[in-house]
Amino acid sequence: MKLKLLLSVFMLSSATFAQTIELEQVATGFASISEIARDGSNSNKLYVVQQGGQIRILQEDGTVNTTPFVTVSPIRTGGEQGLLGLAFHPEYATNGYFYVYYVNNSGDIEIARYTRSTTNPEVADATSRSVVLTIPHPVNSNHNGGSMHFGADGYLYISTGDGGGGGDQSNNAQNTGVLLGKMLRIDINIGNMTDVTYLIPPTNPFAIAGGAQEVWAYGLRNAWKFSYDRLNGDMWIADVGQNAIEEINKVTTATAGRNFGWRCYEGNSVYNNNGCPSSGTLTFPVVQYNHSGSRCSITGGYVYSGTEFANMQNKYFFADYCSGSIGWVNSTIPDEITWTPTFNVNFTTFGEDNSGNLYIAGGDTGIIYKVTDATAGTAQFDKKEIKVHPNPASNEVFVTFKGEDATATIYDLGGKRLLQEQLTTQANRIDTSALQTGIYMMEVTVGSNRTQQKLVIN
């Protein structure tokens, strides 16, 4: 069952009006959520990946299937290890193929293919596992990467960590001959071939010579999450930093062979440039942030592609694991980060459904939230049978609602509370004569439901 509102905070925008990011609890009861994926169908159901090995289906109505979609086993869990990624084949509806990313019992990274059950579309055939690719991993248990997506070119893109430890002591990310610290690209459409599990796209930068054939880009530390902008195909890569800087890279998939700079640079700053190439050959982040404000580790998200919340369009959303804040940048000119205050949640992953709605998960809490904008307009109020009139207002406004008593609060655009009134269905007037001309936020709480909209004072 969905809770209408759990948390909300104000975000000031460059357009001088407030945007209120609200987290609506969708489902709970999960354990160590590491990924949220969709299967590309018309359904808005989500597949929730648990680090311990289970993938569970979250239906559009908020219910969770009792029977897991699949349990990936055996795997090695603990710390940053476990089941980390999930991607559905572009033709999943007809071939039933999906791919998982996990750490095997030897501590190495494995990509494996499973097939959907032929008798029950919401259960996979657990016996169908076929290992596609195994990547040797050093003795360190961290920096395993784990994000996978199919690009518009039909190839499978895979982000891997640099092998763990501190400072990439083995220089894996800059070594084009190994698969760690990379963005890989492979062709899994092998047809009837039986002696190979994937092919090398001919446009990969080292398809002929000079490095590992699977490498598409390199110089990444631990790109825990990356995604595509569904509107234009841009790739957004959130790369976790070492001690000081978290970075976001934005690139098109048209140019292969990019070097994102790690271990030579952490963000835009030199980290260890011993034996490194010229900075002019590197691709630097479009935006970065430091560890002030208790920030420590970026969790990459998505460019919002839905239609429900106009203020969220053309923005790339992400989060910081330690601070529990959500950030966003303009997807066209990503030159400045806007942060919410903390939600007091360690966010581990984002997800999007077929309609472009955004979701975010607290890995330790086991809760999935829908990311919404409470300033979307009167439609949110109408849906909850709450009416504010007149709007624009002058000296007074009235709040019409059904059921229990209500509390109405008016804030300025910085989030400062200016007025608060207890209302009943009979006494529902608010005196606004003391407010100056301008735009405000009104929040109305009726029982367990709370919603917000802009209030204009003339």
Secondary structure, 3 states (H helix, E strand, C coil): CCCCCCEEEEEECCCCCEEEEEEEEEECCCCCEEEEECCCCCCCCEEEEECCCEEEEECCCCCECCCCCEECCCCCCECCECEEEEEECCCHHHHCEEEEEEECCCCCEEEEEEEECCCCCCCEEEEEEEEEEEECCCCCCCCCCCEEEECCCCCEEEECCCCCCCCCCCCCCCCCCCCCCEEEEEECCCCCCCCCCCECCCCCCCCCCCCCCCEEEECCCCCCEEEECCCCCCEEEEECCCCCEEEEEEECCCCCCCECCCCCEECCEECCCCCCCCHHHCCCCCEEEECHHHCCCEEEEEECCCCCCHHHCCEEEEEECCCCCEEEEECCCCCCCEECCCCCCCEEEEEECCCCCEEEEECCCCEEEEEEECCCCHHHHHHCCCEEECCCECCEEEEECCCCCEEEEEECCCCCEEEEEEECCCCCEEECCCCCCEEEEEEEEECCEEEEEEEEEC
